[in-house]
Amino acid sequence: MSGKIRIIEEKCVGCKLCEKACPFAAIILVDKKAKIDLDKCTLCGACVDVCEKFQAIELILEEKVTTINLDDYQDVWVFAEQKEGIIQSVVFELLGAGKRLAEKRKSKLCAVLLGDEGIKDKASELIYSGADKIYVVSAAELKNYQDEPYARVLTELVKKYKPEIVLPRATAIGRPVIPRAAVELGTGLTADCTGLEIDDETGLLLQTRPAFGGNIMATILCKNHRPQMSTVRHKVMKEPVPDKERSGEIIEIIPKADWLISRTKLLNFVKEIEATVNITEADVIVSGGRGIKGPENFKLIESLAKVLNGAVGSSRACVDAGWIPYSHQVGQTGKTVQPKLYVACGISGAVQHLVGMQSADTIIAINKDPNAPIFEVADYGIVGDLFDVIPELIKAFKESI
């Protein structure tokens, strides 16, 4: 979308409403008249809405006409991440979502799997979880992830086979690969989606993600370009139950030499060492928020997590205060989790935190404020001082074991 925007100076009264409404700080007052910094302006229209009374801002949007035939594009693709020949769990979540979208579009669910010579043997795992077709590209250069060859291979496959939708995960692999491909393909990309649906009327992919610091949920469309591309956050969708009776098609593709060129060289691969349970994989998470009052009180959170055989999580406030490392942060700017049980202790429930944990099977909230927003999403709420409640819970759980 492109367009033009201007201030009609004879109508501008210098009320500053547009300046306050602009989320990009693109409007300032000069000599009591609004001025727009076109380098910062994104043509979002927020200023036009608040200036409705005076109509001092004119916005003309021009929708670009696509030159491609949208009907040539079909099928839903999932980018299947692997590390050391093991398909990552995030891929199976995406296959579940992709299958639902493919059925709605009456098309096939496909997966793209890159790796070394033995990676083909893993393709059946993707078929069991819903994929109808697997594009396997194997080469020694693809054994470990590198930006340039991975992005180039994916781009070339998309150009040839023309999928309608391409879905990678919002991970350390998916995030850098897909923007490179999107730029090369001249299409749009929505990052960190928490919801994907097909519009009943248009058939377009509705891509929902948090925006403006998580204060709103924006639904984004890619009307005129293909494929529609979205990175999807971890643990916001359910994994399908594998069906080993399923069959599918495996297409082996021999990459061209120039697809595998990289300006960087992988010298060594160092595994991350974690002293605690990875919260993205934990079935039980006990999280502390500002209500625990200090870093020393995370010992109480850890004690409850230990008796439940779970992991320790945290709100952003505690991480920002330096009470606990970032690896424990749950939320929009931290990790998205989907445990069987999530216990929120002293967490008010800001929308940024809820985005990261509201998909938990069961949520228990402990907070002394009965009006805390966390209680709106909790399955069970305990109104009380966490320093009184948690020791009683620990005692009760120990006695029941």
QUIWO-V274127 format. One record per run of one state. SS is the DSSP state (h for helix, s for strand, l for the rest). FROM is the first residue (numbers start at 1). TO is the last residue. If there is no record, write none. Layout:
ss	from	to
SS	FROM	TO
SS	FROM	TO
This chain:
ss	from	to
l	1	1
s	2	7
l	8	16
h	17	21
l	22	26
s	27	30
l	31	32
s	33	36
l	37	45
h	46	50
l	51	56
s	57	62
l	63	69
h	70	72
l	73	75
s	76	80
l	81	81
s	82	83
l	84	85
s	86	87
l	88	88
h	89	105
l	106	108
s	109	115
l	116	118
h	119	128
l	129	132
s	133	138
l	139	139
h	140	142
l	143	146
h	147	161
l	162	164
s	165	169
l	170	173
h	174	185
l	186	188
s	189	193
l	194	194
s	195	198
l	199	204
s	205	211
l	212	215
s	216	220
l	221	227
s	228	232
l	233	248
s	249	253
l	254	256
h	257	260
l	261	283
s	284	288
l	289	289
h	290	292
l	293	294
h	295	307
l	308	310
s	311	314
l	315	315
h	316	320
l	321	325
h	326	328
s	329	330
l	331	334
s	335	335
l	336	340
s	341	345
l	346	350
h	351	357
l	358	361
s	362	367
l	368	372
h	373	376
l	377	379
s	380	383
l	384	385
h	386	400
l	401	401
